[in-house]
């Protein structure tokens, strides 16, 4: 989102700018009049083909035909880089932003002994130098902690994951690691699995009794780590659920320790007391209890009380309509956030799934915008498609070296990765509560047709969507007889949801 313009001051600057008409300090006097600093900067950053002479470069002048070059406009302006000679905004010592960035990159990544950049680091150096928004690269690389890390990286003999692991742990280390993966220097590594394994190092210290350490270690190794490694790469959902399950297991073991109850002595009354003695989060201990039962550590008759389904809040139809009105307002939030909110409100999408969308899943035509969520492409109904048209014309976060492929619809701050779903949920909460909106949308969508058809169109499994339909009051049974008739009536070229 563009920064807001600072307020003007008509008292201090009585004569308005010839271009914007606002009262600000004069930066230059050009043939068309006095120009303020904001308009001067905008003029220097205007590039393209001169409307009068076809010159390619900076176009600071204005005319009826369009922007014009220095020669045609008569504007005297020093914008020739002393190093590359290109017309561009200059940063320091007559050098453009890009050339200054190149000097800093070479200095930071060159080995102090040889003065050369290691072969493994050349792709990283090239990516940083060629990023579209050079000023963002300069802001990042000039930070002292970034300089220190890049200097340490330049001394590494061979760029491997284990070599980077040996460097001091920091956010910068992981960011640069992601850059190296994105630009092909390092192989892809399961980031959630690595984060989970690092998180596990501090878990044993949370136990109040060392006697439970062995049990907890076995539970983590066999019921979590083994399964996560077998299914690698680990999804964010699996990562978060495992963390929560282990955290609740630790709390359960600590509660047993406080009550002076051993696993072998644990009875159903004790399980009931634990479950009813706090929030419903305690019921997540069921996973640990199931594992302990299979291992013969507790009685095979023990059962954790079940959480009552269908109690999660969801938007009513009226609330969905109100949220839809807010989602259409361009003043509520950025176009990226509104586009994400549309998929939640209209198609009941989970944020964790929609952030992985790629532009190949989206097709923009003059008549409609189509999105593929797992089945046939579906049209985004007007006027909700406006946000998607705008986002397609101006994709987010594609100005730096973090996303060279520009394939993600919702790129995040981490190189090569989509935006964090939790962060996105906070971004769009001014319009909707994502989970309540998703469940409300699914309530309505499951009433439109057979669950198996709707599920295929939305990228859900029929079993999952049948559960949502049951919780929301729609029953799959009423649609069973219509499935074959609907399939027969479906015409080629229509989307599954339209059928």
Buried (B, 14 or more C-beta within 10 A) or exposed (E): EEEEEEEBEEEEBEEBBBBBEBBBEBBBEBEBEBBBBBBBEBBBEBEEBBBBEEBEBBBBBBBEEEBBBBEBBEBEBEBBBEBEEEBBBBBEEEBBBBBBBBEBBBBBBBBEEEEEBBEBBBBBBBBBBBBEBBBBBBEBBEEEEBBBBBBBBBEBEEBBBEBBEEBEEEEBBBBBBBBBBBBEBBEEEBBBBBBBEEBBEEBBEEBEEEEBBEBBEBBBEEBBBEEBEEEEEBBBEBBBBBBEBBBBBBBBBBBBBEEEBEBEEBEEEBBEEBBEEEEEEBBBBBBBBBBBBEBEBBBEEBBBBEEEEEEEEBBEEEBBEBBBEBBBEEEBBBBBBBBBBBBBBBBBBBBBBBBBBBBEBBBBEEEBBBBBBBBBBBBBEEEBBBBBBBBBEEBBBBBBBBBBEBBBBBBBBBBBBBBBBEEBBEBBEEBBBBBBBBBBBBBBBBBBBBBBBBBBBBBBEBEEBBBBBBBBEBEBEEBEEEBEEBEEEBEEEEBBBBB
